[in-house]
Amino acid sequence: MSQPVQPPNQPQQPFGGQPVDGNPYAGQPGQPAPAAPTGNPYGQQPPAPTGNPFAGQQPGQGAPFGGGAPFTPAPPARDNVLLGVAVALGAAIVAGILYGVIVGSIEREVGYAAVGVGFLVGFAASKVGGSNPAIIAASAVFSIGAVYLGQLVGISMVLSDLAQIPFSEVIGDHFDTVTTAWSEEADFMTYLFLGLGAVAAVGGAKKAG
């Protein structure tokens, strides 16, 4: 009795397993099934580099090499002696002239004004140039000169009123008369105001520094 002939080109079962519900990719019992293609050829590739080597760090992680946040350097200290001395000289000239106008207007010296002159000179110089001892010393010396200049300006204004001549002529043509009048009128209070200007300059410089 003859046996039936198998049809030709019978499909082979993949990997020796049996198809499961018509799925030719199903694995054998006990073996994990291979992942089905998703249709995205780039789905399994690692993310492309972004150019930032620290992009993958979590928030809160420190900087590389075990350090924390970058250290911010402190601002450089102010220590410009030449600039401070120049500012002290300029402030002394301006303050001395203003002080002289006050003295000449009221025809008397005011202690608070002399203190203000010195404080302004010392504060401005130290604010710009720093707390260098040379700047403080220059401020004290220039403050004495500022108060002295103010006294001369005040005397010149008084002489200008008395002689009925222009102020510029008193300063320009009769400056020796002005200095002589200062020497004759100088007393203890005159020198005290000079000293107050120097002391106030030191206090102003320390206040600014």
Protein Blocks (a to p, Z undefined) as FASTA:
>chain_A
ZZddddehiacdehhiaceehiakbccehiacddddehiaklmpccddehiaklmpcehi
acehhiacdddddddddddfklmmmmmmmmmmmmmmmmmmmmmmnopacfklmmmmmmmm
mmmmmmmnopcfklmmmmmmmmmmmmmmmmmmmmmmmmmmmnopafklmmmmmmmmmmmm
mmmmpcfklmmmmmmmmmmmmmmmmmmZZ
